Amino acid sequence: MLIPQTTHARVFLAAAAFFGLVAVASSTAWRPLNVHTGYAPEQPIAYSHRLHAGELGIDCLFCHYGARNSRHAGIPPTSVCMNCHATLSTNFDALLEERALAQDEDREPRRLVSDEILKIYAAMGLDADLEPTPEGPRPIPWVRVHNLPDFVAFNHSVHVARDIACESCHGPVQAMERVRQESDLSMGWCVNCHRENGLEPHMGTGSPGERLDPSEQVSTDCSVCHY
């Protein structure tokens, strides 16, 4: 029985497509389509990392304290914001302008609250005078920037304990007005970092053949990130 040439062509194309997908999936540069370098979504509150981490020099772990002991760094609760913004409610230039105007008008300076700080107060269930509102507290619908696939287990606390700088993965956040995804977060990118930061005996840590302390080694075993 002869098989039509069109059938041969279809089988060939199907096989080529299958092996092409296998090649792509096997590549360490492969990554999900929802992971985008440069992704910088607009957030419900215009929080400036450039101001807080850059100009003011606030340490990343002051707000993202979960990174010390948890797999997730986490979004800080608004109560952390209120440590400063219960009293600091607008920018310094606006305060100086109001102080000068109050002096000219022979009155006490008014309390000024910026639109973005008002959003923080609203999330806490407070009005501009820090009085409770009928609506009560509400969550802030932050938009996630860094989103790894569910089959990848990244542990922030392990990296923080090894003194890996936040900028190594997140880029120069202290210069970002709006946070963006700096690195592609592909498997190849992670593996290369593990390889480059892994210590070997010949690197001055001991004699050739000497076993290193496990805490000094960076594993590239699959089970480290996929479990």
N, CA and C of each residue as an Amber inpcrd file, in Angstrom:
protein
   681
   0.8530000  -1.1960000   0.0000000   0.0000000   0.0000000   0.0000000
   0.8840000   1.2390000   0.0000000   0.6070000   2.1270000  -0.9260000
   1.4040000   3.3420000  -1.0240000   0.8290000   4.4250000  -0.1130000
   1.7180000   5.1480000   0.5590000   1.2960000   6.2610000   1.4310000
   1.4420000   7.5570000   0.6600000   0.3740000   8.3550000   0.5970000
   0.4440000   9.6100000  -0.1670000   1.5770000  10.4970000   0.3310000
   2.1450000  11.2610000  -0.6080000   3.2550000  12.1520000  -0.2580000
   2.8220000  13.2020000   0.7610000   1.5540000  13.6280000   0.6930000
   1.0770000  14.6330000   1.6580000   1.1390000  14.1010000   3.0800000
   0.9060000  12.8080000   3.2480000   0.9860000  12.2020000   4.5830000
   2.4200000  12.2080000   5.0830000   3.3700000  11.8750000   4.1850000
   4.7900000  11.9380000   4.5530000   5.1590000  13.3490000   5.0080000
   4.6760000  14.3330000   4.2870000   4.9990000  15.7260000   4.6060000
   4.4530000  16.1090000   5.9740000   3.2230000  15.6700000   6.2750000
   2.6100000  16.0010000   7.5620000   3.3630000  15.3460000   8.7170000
   3.7450000  14.0850000   8.5100000   4.5080000  13.3810000   9.5450000
   5.8450000  14.0670000   9.7840000   6.5010000  14.4670000   8.7100000
   7.7960000  15.1470000   8.8270000   7.6490000  16.4690000   9.5790000
   6.6200000  17.2490000   9.2370000   6.4130000  18.5410000   9.8930000
   6.0750000  18.3570000  11.3680000   5.2550000  17.3550000  11.6710000
   4.8940000  17.0970000  13.0670000   6.1230000  16.7020000  13.8760000
   6.9680000  15.8400000  13.2880000   8.1890000  15.4130000  13.9790000
   9.1380000  16.5830000  14.1790000   9.2660000  17.4260000  13.1510000
  10.1510000  18.5900000  13.2520000   9.6670000  19.5420000  14.3330000
   8.3450000  19.7420000  14.3970000   7.7880000  20.6270000  15.4180000
   8.0230000  20.0670000  16.8090000   7.8430000  18.7390000  16.9650000
   8.0370000  18.1040000  18.2660000   9.4720000  18.2540000  18.7520000
  10.4240000  17.9030000  17.8980000  11.8280000  17.9810000  18.2990000
  12.2730000  19.4340000  18.4850000  11.6370000  20.3410000  17.7530000
  11.9400000  21.7560000  17.9550000  11.5190000  22.2180000  19.3310000
  10.3260000  21.7800000  19.7780000   9.8530000  22.1320000  21.1170000
  10.7380000  21.5270000  22.1920000  11.1710000  20.2840000  21.9760000
  12.0690000  19.6390000  22.9360000  13.3730000  20.4150000  23.0520000
  13.9020000  20.8750000  21.9270000  15.1610000  21.6260000  21.9340000
  15.0070000  22.9350000  22.6870000  13.8640000  23.6070000  22.4850000
  13.6310000  24.8790000  23.1770000  13.4770000  24.6510000  24.6670000
  12.6860000  23.6380000  25.0360000  12.4440000  23.3670000  26.4520000
  13.7060000  22.9140000  27.1610000  14.6290000  22.2910000  26.4340000
  15.8710000  21.8010000  27.0390000  16.9150000  22.8940000  27.1900000
  16.7270000  23.9950000  26.5190000  17.7100000  25.0740000  26.5650000
  17.6590000  25.7820000  27.9070000  18.8270000  26.0980000  28.4770000
  18.8590000  26.8270000  29.7420000  18.4160000  28.2630000  29.5740000
  18.3120000  28.7260000  28.3460000  17.8570000  30.0910000  28.1130000
  16.3390000  30.1660000  28.0040000  15.6720000  29.0040000  28.0430000
  14.2220000  29.0070000  27.9300000  13.5990000  29.6350000  29.1630000
  12.5380000  30.3660000  28.9800000  11.8260000  30.9580000  30.0980000
  10.3720000  31.1640000  29.7090000   9.4670000  31.1980000  30.6860000
   8.0490000  31.3840000  30.3910000   7.7970000  32.7170000  29.7090000
   6.7350000  32.7640000  28.9440000   6.4410000  33.9740000  28.1830000
   6.0300000  35.1380000  29.0730000   5.5910000  34.8500000  30.3200000
   5.1460000  35.9410000  31.1800000   6.2900000  36.5790000  31.9620000
   7.5250000  36.2050000  31.6830000   8.6820000  36.7900000  32.3630000
   9.3660000  37.7460000  31.3930000   9.3270000  39.0230000  31.6950000
   9.8060000  40.0190000  30.7520000  10.8530000  40.9330000  31.3930000
  12.0330000  40.9850000  30.8110000  13.0370000  41.9550000  31.2290000
  12.5360000  43.3530000  30.8880000  12.6580000  44.2640000  31.8490000
  12.2050000  45.6290000  31.6290000  10.7630000  45.8750000  32.0120000
  10.0520000  44.8500000  32.4730000   8.6510000  45.0030000  32.8710000
   8.5670000  45.9370000  34.0720000   7.8330000  47.0340000  33.9400000
   7.7260000  48.0400000  35.0050000   6.2890000  48.5360000  35.0840000
   5.4030000  47.7600000  35.6690000   3.9910000  48.1450000  35.6980000
   3.7350000  49.3490000  36.5940000   2.7070000  50.1020000  36.2520000
   2.2790000  51.2070000  37.1120000   1.6230000  50.6260000  38.3570000
   1.9730000  51.1760000  39.5060000   1.4620000  50.6670000  40.7700000
   0.3340000  51.5580000  41.3020000  -0.5160000  51.0270000  42.1800000
  -1.6200000  51.8300000  42.7250000  -1.1530000  53.0100000  43.5630000
   0.0450000  52.9050000  44.1250000   0.6680000  54.0240000  44.8390000
   2.0430000  54.2400000  44.2230000   2.3280000  55.4650000  43.8590000
   3.5910000  55.7750000  43.1680000   4.7340000  55.8180000  44.1770000
   5.1980000  54.6480000  44.5720000   6.3020000  54.5480000  45.5280000
   7.6250000  54.6520000  44.7770000   8.4820000  55.5560000  45.2270000
   9.7630000  55.7820000  44.5630000  10.8930000  55.0930000  45.3260000
  11.4350000  54.0190000  44.7610000  12.6210000  53.4040000  45.3550000
  13.8390000  54.3150000  45.2000000  13.8530000  55.1220000  44.1540000
  14.9590000  56.0680000  43.9680000  15.0580000  57.0070000  45.1700000
  13.9100000  57.4760000  45.6500000  13.8960000  58.3780000  46.7990000
  14.2280000  57.6360000  48.0880000  13.5160000  56.5510000  48.3470000
  13.6480000  55.8830000  49.6390000  14.9680000  55.1160000  49.7710000
  15.2850000  54.2790000  48.7730000  16.5130000  53.4780000  48.8440000
  17.7290000  54.2620000  48.3830000  17.5220000  55.1930000  47.4340000
  18.6310000  55.9640000  46.8780000  18.9740000  57.1860000  47.7050000
  18.1290000  58.2060000  47.6430000  18.4310000  59.4670000  48.3260000
  18.4460000  59.3140000  49.8480000  17.4530000  58.6030000  50.3930000
  17.3560000  58.4840000  51.8500000  18.1830000  57.3300000  52.4030000
  18.6110000  56.4250000  51.5340000  19.4870000  55.3370000  51.9650000
  18.8340000  54.3210000  52.8790000  17.5170000  54.1410000  52.7620000
  16.8310000  53.1490000  53.5880000  17.2040000  51.7470000  53.1030000
  17.6430000  50.9090000  54.0130000  18.0580000  49.5540000  53.6580000
  16.8710000  48.7420000  53.1510000  17.1170000  47.8970000  52.1600000
  16.0500000  47.0690000  51.5760000  15.3290000  46.2530000  52.6490000
  16.1010000  45.7070000  53.5990000  15.5360000  44.8080000  54.5970000
  14.7320000  45.5360000  55.6610000  14.7900000  46.8600000  55.6930000
  13.9520000  47.5970000  56.6350000  12.4840000  47.4150000  56.2650000
  12.1950000  47.4690000  54.9730000  10.8160000  47.2770000  54.4990000
  10.5430000  45.8100000  54.1590000  11.4720000  45.1920000  53.4320000
  11.2920000  43.8000000  53.0110000  11.9610000  42.8700000  54.0220000
  11.5590000  43.0030000  55.2840000  12.2220000  42.2610000  56.3590000
  11.9700000  40.7540000  56.2680000  10.9420000  40.3520000  55.5410000
  10.6680000  38.9250000  55.3980000  11.7820000  38.1730000  54.7040000
  12.6020000  38.8820000  53.9290000  13.6840000  38.2290000  53.1840000
  14.7360000  37.6250000  54.1060000  14.7960000  38.0710000  55.3530000
  15.7990000  37.5270000  56.2760000  15.4950000  36.0770000  56.6570000
  14.2370000  35.7770000  56.8760000  13.8820000  34.4760000  57.4320000
  12.8760000  33.6880000  56.6060000  12.5200000  34.2050000  55.4550000
  11.4650000  33.5710000  54.6730000  11.8880000  33.3520000  53.2270000
  11.2030000  32.4280000  52.5970000  11.4140000  32.2240000  51.1660000
  11.0390000  33.4860000  50.3880000  10.0020000  34.1790000  50.8460000
   9.5100000  35.3620000  50.1450000   9.9720000  36.6430000  50.8410000
  10.3720000  37.6380000  50.0470000  10.7120000  38.9440000  50.6130000
   9.4510000  39.6540000  51.0670000   8.3830000  39.5250000  50.2890000
   7.0930000  40.0790000  50.6780000   6.9630000  41.5710000  50.4370000
   5.7170000  42.0030000  50.2850000   5.4050000  43.4270000  50.2180000
   5.1870000  43.9040000  51.6430000   5.8520000  44.9560000  52.0880000
   5.6870000  45.3940000  53.4730000   4.2640000  45.8670000  53.7460000
   3.7310000  45.6020000  54.9340000   2.4060000  46.1150000  55.2780000
   2.4380000  47.6330000  55.4000000   1.2790000  48.2510000  55.2620000
   1.2240000  49.7160000  55.3320000   1.6320000  50.2360000  56.7070000
   1.5690000  49.3860000  57.7230000   2.0090000  49.8230000  59.0520000
   3.4900000  50.1830000  59.0480000   4.2730000  49.5340000  58.1730000
   5.6910000  49.8890000  58.0440000   5.8260000  51.2910000  57.4640000
   5.0080000  51.5970000  56.4620000   5.0210000  52.9440000  55.8690000
   4.6750000  54.0000000  56.9210000   3.7450000  53.6430000  57.8110000
   3.2720000  54.6030000  58.8130000   4.3260000  54.9260000  59.8590000
   5.3750000  54.1160000  59.9570000   6.4660000  54.4540000  60.8750000
   7.0140000  55.8420000  60.5830000   7.0430000  56.1980000  59.3040000
   7.5170000  57.5260000  58.9080000   6.3600000  58.4500000  58.5380000
   5.3990000  57.9160000  57.7850000   4.4130000  58.7850000  57.1520000
   3.2240000  59.1410000  58.0290000   3.2060000  58.6880000  59.2660000
   2.2090000  59.2030000  60.2040000   2.4940000  60.6690000  60.5040000
   3.7680000  61.0500000  60.4270000   4.1520000  62.4520000  60.6620000
   4.6450000  63.1270000  59.3920000   5.3460000  62.3990000  58.5470000
   5.8500000  62.9590000  57.2910000   4.8180000  62.6860000  56.2030000
   4.0090000  63.7050000  55.8920000   2.8400000  63.4720000  55.0430000
   2.9100000  64.1450000  53.6760000   3.9860000  64.8540000  53.4050000
   4.1610000  65.4440000  52.0770000   5.6400000  65.7260000  51.8610000
   5.9870000  66.2700000  50.7020000   7.4070000  66.5100000  50.4380000
   7.9000000  67.7740000  51.1360000   9.1960000  67.8840000  51.2800000
   9.8060000  68.9540000  52.0650000   9.5430000  70.3340000  51.4590000
   9.5630000  70.4200000  50.1360000   9.3220000  71.7110000  49.4850000
   7.9280000  72.2330000  49.7940000   6.9440000  71.3460000  49.7900000
   5.5710000  71.7560000  50.1010000   5.4600000  72.2270000  51.5440000
   6.1810000  71.5810000  52.4460000   6.1700000  71.9970000  53.8490000
   6.7730000  73.3850000  54.0200000   7.8940000  73.6310000  53.3390000
   8.5290000  74.9460000  53.4310000   7.6220000  76.0360000  52.8740000
   6.9560000  75.7360000  51.7740000   6.0480000  76.7130000  51.1590000
   4.8780000  77.0290000  52.0880000   4.3120000  76.0060000  52.7180000
   3.1970000  76.2170000  53.6480000   3.6570000  76.9670000  54.8910000
   4.8530000  76.6790000  55.3620000   5.3700000  77.3790000  56.5380000
   5.5570000  78.8610000  56.2420000   6.1030000  79.1670000  55.0720000
   6.2980000  80.5750000  54.6960000   4.9580000  81.2830000  54.5300000
   3.9880000  80.6120000  53.9200000   2.6640000  81.2070000  53.7240000
   1.9750000  81.4410000  55.0580000   2.0990000  80.4980000  55.9740000
   1.4880000  80.6490000  57.2940000   2.1060000  81.8130000  58.0520000
   3.3990000  82.0000000  57.8880000   4.0660000  83.1180000  58.5490000
   3.5790000  84.4450000  57.9840000   3.3980000  84.5110000  56.6680000
   2.8980000  85.7360000  56.0360000   1.4700000  86.0370000  56.4710000
   0.6770000  85.0040000  56.6960000  -0.7320000  85.1760000  57.0680000
  -0.9350000  85.1460000  58.5740000   0.1520000  85.0830000  59.3220000
   0.1190000  85.1040000  60.7820000  -0.8070000  84.0070000  61.3440000
  -0.5290000  82.7790000  60.9710000  -1.3160000  81.6340000  61.4420000
  -0.4040000  80.4220000  61.5930000  -0.9620000  79.3670000  62.1650000
  -0.2210000  78.1190000  62.2980000  -0.1970000  77.3830000  60.9520000
   0.8990000  76.7400000  60.6080000   0.9380000  75.9730000  59.3560000
  -0.1120000  74.8620000  59.3560000  -0.7380000  74.6620000  58.2250000
  -1.7280000  73.5950000  58.0870000  -1.0200000  72.2580000  57.8430000
  -1.6870000  71.2130000  58.2070000  -1.1600000  69.8720000  57.9300000
  -1.4140000  69.5570000  56.4630000  -0.3640000  69.2600000  55.7340000
  -0.4810000  68.9220000  54.3190000  -0.2860000  67.4180000  54.1310000
  -1.1230000  66.8350000  53.2910000  -1.0190000  65.4070000  52.9930000
  -1.0560000  65.2350000  51.4810000  -0.0250000  64.6340000  50.9230000
   0.0250000  64.4290000  49.4710000  -0.9900000  63.3680000  49.0430000
  -1.3040000  63.3590000  47.7630000  -2.2790000  62.3970000  47.2410000
  -1.8230000  60.9570000  47.4590000  -0.5250000  60.7020000  47.2900000
  -0.0240000  59.3330000  47.4450000  -0.0480000  58.8920000  48.9060000
   0.2730000  59.8060000  49.8190000   0.2180000  59.4700000  51.2450000
  -1.2220000  59.2370000  51.6750000  -2.1570000  59.9940000  51.0910000
  -3.5790000  59.7780000  51.3850000  -4.0020000  58.3480000  51.0470000
  -3.4140000  57.7940000  49.9920000  -3.7360000  56.4120000  49.6110000
  -3.2590000  55.4280000  50.6830000  -2.1140000  55.7310000  51.2860000
  -1.6130000  54.8850000  52.3760000  -2.5500000  54.9730000  53.5700000
  -2.9670000  56.2080000  53.9070000  -3.8960000  56.3930000  55.0170000
  -5.1950000  55.6350000  54.7630000  -5.6990000  55.7340000  53.5250000
  -6.9500000  55.0520000  53.1830000  -6.8160000  53.5410000  53.3540000
  -5.6520000  53.0060000  52.9850000  -5.4200000  51.5720000  53.1570000
  -5.4130000  51.1800000  54.6320000  -5.0180000  52.1130000  55.4780000
  -5.0230000  51.8780000  56.9210000  -6.3880000  52.1460000  57.5380000
  -7.3240000  52.6510000  56.7210000  -8.6430000  52.9950000  57.2450000
  -8.6460000  54.3160000  57.9760000  -7.8000000  55.2460000  57.5250000
  -7.6680000  56.5530000  58.1780000  -7.9070000  57.6680000  57.1760000
  -8.3490000  58.8320000  57.6970000  -8.4920000  60.0020000  56.8380000
  -7.2390000  60.8600000  56.9360000  -7.2830000  62.0630000  56.3590000
  -6.1020000  62.9340000  56.3240000  -5.6540000  63.3620000  57.7160000
  -6.5730000  63.3490000  58.6780000  -6.2400000  63.7170000  60.0630000
  -5.9510000  62.4930000  60.9210000  -5.7720000  61.3600000  60.2650000
  -5.4660000  60.0920000  60.9340000  -6.5950000  59.6100000  61.8370000
  -7.8180000  59.9970000  61.4780000  -9.0000000  59.5130000  62.1850000
  -9.5920000  58.3300000  61.4130000 -10.1770000  57.3500000  62.1110000
 -10.7480000  56.1830000  61.4240000 -11.8640000  56.5660000  60.4510000
 -11.8910000  55.8900000  59.3230000 -12.9250000  56.1200000  58.3150000
 -13.9830000  55.0170000  58.3990000 -15.2120000  55.3060000  57.9510000
 -16.2690000  54.2720000  57.9690000 -15.9100000  53.0480000  57.1330000
 -15.1300000  53.2550000  56.0600000 -14.7840000  52.1340000  55.1780000
 -13.8420000  51.1330000  55.8380000 -13.0230000  51.6070000  56.7670000
 -12.0750000  50.7300000  57.4250000 -10.8700000  50.4110000  56.5480000
  -9.9550000  49.5950000  57.0440000  -8.7560000  49.2420000  56.2640000
  -9.1060000  48.4750000  54.9980000  -8.2360000  48.5940000  54.0040000
  -8.4290000  47.8720000  52.7390000  -7.0550000  47.5110000  52.1720000
  -6.9620000  46.4210000  51.4490000  -5.6630000  46.0260000  50.8700000
  -5.2800000  46.9170000  49.6950000  -3.9870000  47.0570000  49.4830000
  -3.4790000  47.7920000  48.3200000  -3.2140000  46.7760000  47.2090000
  -3.8270000  46.9410000  46.0550000  -3.6540000  45.9550000  44.9670000
  -2.3480000  46.1400000  44.2030000  -1.2190000  45.8870000  44.8820000
   0.0800000  46.0140000  44.2280000   0.1710000  45.0650000  43.0310000
   0.8890000  45.4780000  42.0120000   1.0920000  44.6530000  40.8200000
   2.4500000  43.9650000  40.9350000   2.4460000  42.6560000  40.8610000
   3.6880000  41.9000000  41.0070000   4.6090000  42.1500000  39.8190000
   5.8950000  42.3620000  40.1040000   6.8820000  42.6270000  39.0540000
   7.6790000  41.3600000  38.7440000   8.2430000  40.7370000  39.7680000
   9.0710000  39.5410000  39.5830000   8.2160000  38.3090000  39.8750000
   8.0050000  37.4880000  38.8620000   7.0850000  36.3630000  38.9960000
   7.6990000  35.0990000  38.3950000   8.2610000  34.2700000  39.2460000
   8.8620000  33.0170000  38.7820000   7.7790000  31.9560000  38.5850000
   8.0310000  30.9780000  37.7200000   7.0650000  29.8860000  37.5360000
   6.8520000  29.1180000  38.8400000   5.7100000  28.4510000  38.9530000
   5.3840000  27.7220000  40.1740000   6.3440000  26.5660000  40.4460000
   7.0100000  26.0710000  39.4020000   7.9140000  24.9270000  39.6090000
   9.3250000  25.3640000  40.0070000   9.5110000  26.6510000  40.2620000
  10.8080000  27.1660000  40.7080000  10.6800000  27.6210000  42.1590000
  11.5520000  27.1230000  43.0240000  11.5200000  27.4800000  44.4400000
  12.7290000  28.3480000  44.7720000  12.5330000  29.6590000  44.7810000
  13.6120000  30.5870000  45.1240000  13.4420000  31.0060000  46.5770000
  14.5020000  30.8860000  47.3490000  14.4470000  31.2140000  48.7680000
  15.2750000  32.4660000  49.0490000  14.6010000  33.5660000  49.3980000
  15.3060000  34.8180000  49.6690000  16.2360000  34.6990000  50.8800000
  15.7700000  34.0170000  51.9390000  16.5590000  33.9820000  53.1740000
  17.9130000  33.3110000  52.9690000  17.9670000  32.2930000  52.1130000
  19.2360000  31.6090000  51.8340000  20.2200000  32.5740000  51.1890000
  19.7480000  33.3780000  50.2590000  20.6190000  34.3190000  49.5540000
  21.0300000  35.4850000  50.4540000  20.1020000  35.9540000  51.2940000
  20.4380000  37.0290000  52.2360000  21.4890000  36.5420000  53.2290000
  21.3420000  35.3030000  53.7050000  22.3110000  34.7420000  54.6540000
  23.6990000  34.6240000  54.0450000  23.7740000  34.4680000  52.7270000
  25.0680000  34.3750000  52.0380000  25.5830000  35.7430000  51.6020000
  24.9110000  36.7990000  52.0610000  25.3100000  38.1810000  51.7510000
  25.2610000  38.4830000  50.2540000  24.3210000  37.8650000  49.5550000
  24.1070000  38.2000000  48.1480000  23.3390000  39.5140000  48.0950000
  23.9030000  40.5150000  47.4660000  23.2590000  41.8300000  47.4050000
  21.9510000  41.7480000  46.6330000  20.9610000  42.4840000  47.0910000
  19.6580000  42.5130000  46.4110000  19.8140000  42.9280000  44.9480000
  20.7800000  43.8310000  44.6970000  21.0010000  44.3270000  43.3390000
  21.4630000  43.2290000  42.3800000  22.0070000  42.1420000  42.9220000
  22.4830000  41.0580000  42.0630000  21.3600000  40.4900000  41.2060000
  20.1660000  40.4320000  41.7670000  19.0090000  39.9310000  41.0170000
  18.0830000  41.0580000  40.5670000  17.9030000  42.0500000  41.4270000
  16.9020000  43.0940000  41.1630000  17.4570000  44.3180000  40.4510000
  18.7710000  44.3680000  40.2660000  19.3480000  45.5130000  39.5730000
  19.4380000  46.7390000  40.4680000  19.7800000  47.9040000  39.8980000
  19.9660000  49.1340000  40.6810000  18.6370000  49.7460000  41.1140000
  17.9590000  49.0730000  42.0380000  16.6420000  49.5340000  42.4930000
  16.7260000  50.9340000  43.0840000  17.8630000  51.2530000  43.7010000
  18.0300000  52.5630000  44.3240000  18.0000000  53.6970000  43.3100000
  18.0670000  53.3780000  42.0320000  18.0060000  54.4010000  40.9830000
  16.6790000  54.3560000  40.2210000  15.7850000  53.4590000  40.6160000
  14.5270000  53.2820000  39.8850000  13.3970000  54.1000000  40.5040000
  12.8050000  54.9660000  39.7100000  11.6090000  55.6750000  40.1660000
  10.4510000  54.6810000  40.2780000  10.3300000  53.8180000  39.2800000
   9.3430000  52.7350000  39.2950000  10.0990000  51.4230000  39.1060000
   9.8760000  50.4750000  39.9880000  10.6210000  49.2140000  39.9350000
  10.3220000  48.4600000  38.6460000  11.3760000  47.9170000  38.0610000
  11.2550000  47.1130000  36.8440000  12.0100000  45.8020000  37.0350000
  11.7060000  44.8430000  36.1890000  12.4580000  43.5920000  36.1900000
  13.7370000  43.8090000  35.4100000  14.8590000  43.7400000  36.0960000
  16.1530000  44.0510000  35.4940000  16.7560000  42.8500000  34.7770000
  16.6410000  41.6650000  35.3770000  17.2440000  40.4530000  34.8180000
  16.1680000  39.5670000  34.2120000  16.5830000  38.6550000  33.3160000
  15.5640000  37.8310000  32.6600000  15.0650000  36.6820000  33.5330000
  15.7820000  36.3810000  34.6330000  15.3630000  35.3480000  35.5820000
  15.2050000  33.9740000  34.9260000  15.9130000  33.7500000  33.8400000
  15.8690000  32.4480000  33.1750000  16.6870000  31.4340000  33.9740000
  16.5000000  30.1620000  33.6770000  17.2510000  29.1230000  34.3690000
  18.7420000  29.2660000  34.0860000  19.0910000  29.5730000  32.8480000
  20.4930000  29.7570000  32.5030000  21.1310000  30.8880000  33.2760000
  20.3740000  31.9550000  33.4780000  20.8920000  33.1100000  34.2300000
  21.1760000  32.7190000  35.6710000  20.2540000  31.9670000  36.2900000
  20.4500000  31.5230000  37.6700000  21.6230000  30.5460000  37.7790000
  21.6770000  29.5870000  36.8580000  22.7420000  28.5820000  36.8860000
  24.1110000  29.2320000  36.7090000  24.2150000  30.1860000  35.8120000
  25.4910000  30.8760000  35.6010000  25.9490000  31.5850000  36.8670000
  25.0050000  32.1920000  37.5810000  25.3550000  32.8720000  38.8340000
  25.8570000  31.8630000  39.8620000  25.2000000  30.7150000  39.9510000
  25.6420000  29.6730000  40.8780000  27.0380000  29.1740000  40.5150000
  27.2930000  29.0340000  39.2320000  28.6120000  28.5640000  38.7990000
  29.6910000  29.5970000  39.0890000  29.3840000  30.8590000  38.8310000
  30.3790000  31.9200000  39.0090000  30.6850000  32.1790000  40.4800000
  29.7070000  31.9040000  41.3610000  29.8970000  32.1880000  42.7820000
  30.2600000  30.9550000  43.5990000  30.3520000  29.8020000  42.9440000
  30.7460000  28.5970000  43.6580000  32.2400000  28.5750000  43.9100000
  32.6390000  28.2030000  45.1120000  34.0580000  28.1500000  45.4630000
  34.6180000  26.7600000  45.1820000  35.8340000  26.7190000  44.7000000
  36.5350000  25.4600000  44.4610000  37.8150000  25.4420000  45.2980000
  38.3220000  24.2630000  45.6600000  39.5360000  24.1870000  46.4850000
  40.7140000  24.9440000  45.9080000  40.8380000  24.9920000  44.5680000
  42.0160000  25.6380000  43.9850000  41.9050000  27.1640000  44.0090000
  40.7860000  27.6950000  44.5680000  40.6060000  29.1500000  44.5730000
  41.1480000  29.7740000  45.8580000  42.0790000  29.0920000  46.4910000
  42.6890000  29.6550000  47.6840000  41.9970000  29.2410000  48.9610000
  41.0030000  28.3460000  48.8660000  40.2780000  27.9230000  50.0590000
  40.8150000  26.6100000  50.6230000  41.7860000  26.0170000  49.9490000
  42.3410000  24.7570000  50.4230000  43.1860000  24.1190000  49.3380000
  43.6830000  22.9450000  49.6040000  44.5200000  22.2570000  48.6240000
  43.6500000  21.4690000  47.6510000  44.1800000  21.1810000  46.4410000
  43.4130000  20.3900000  45.4670000  42.9390000  19.0750000  46.0670000
  41.6730000  18.7570000  45.8410000  41.1030000  17.5210000  46.3600000
  40.4740000  17.6720000  47.7310000  40.7330000  18.7820000  48.4040000
  40.1570000  18.9910000  49.7280000  38.6620000  19.2830000  49.6070000
  37.8680000  18.6730000  50.4800000  36.4300000  18.9080000  50.4660000
  36.1230000  20.2330000  51.1630000  35.2670000  21.0080000  50.5370000
  34.8830000  22.2940000  51.1060000  33.7260000  22.1300000  52.0740000
  33.6160000  23.0770000  52.9770000  32.4390000  23.1470000  53.8360000
  31.2130000  23.3560000  52.9490000  30.1230000  22.6120000  53.1810000
  28.9310000  22.7690000  52.3310000  28.4140000  24.2000000  52.2580000
  28.6280000  24.9780000  53.3360000  28.1400000  26.3560000  53.3410000
  28.8960000  27.2410000  52.3600000  30.0790000  26.7670000  51.8920000
  30.8750000  27.5510000  50.9550000  30.6150000  27.1550000  49.5060000
  29.7740000  26.1540000  49.3050000  29.5130000  25.6760000  47.9570000
  28.1620000  26.1790000  47.4620000  28.0680000  26.4110000  46.1710000
  26.8150000  26.8110000  45.5360000  26.4250000  25.6980000  44.5850000
  25.3510000  25.0300000  44.8930000  24.9660000  23.8540000  44.1230000
  24.2590000  24.2300000  42.8290000  24.4590000  23.3980000  41.8170000
  23.7050000  23.5190000  40.5670000  22.8220000  22.2850000  40.3760000
  22.6100000  21.5450000  41.4560000  21.7480000  20.3730000  41.3820000
  20.2990000  20.8010000  41.1340000  19.5940000  20.0520000  40.3120000
  18.2110000  20.3960000  39.9460000  17.3160000  20.5580000  41.1750000
  17.5210000  19.6740000  42.1780000  16.6340000  19.6510000  43.3410000
  16.7720000  20.8830000  44.2270000  17.8160000  21.6790000  44.0150000
  17.9960000  22.8910000  44.8170000  16.8830000  23.9000000  44.5390000
  16.4870000  23.9970000  43.2920000  15.4680000  24.9820000  42.9100000
  14.1410000  24.3510000  42.4920000  14.1690000  23.0610000  42.1630000
  12.9490000  22.3890000  41.7030000  12.6120000  21.2570000  42.6690000
  11.6940000  21.5300000  43.5840000  11.2850000  20.4970000  44.5440000
   9.8350000  20.7050000  44.9490000
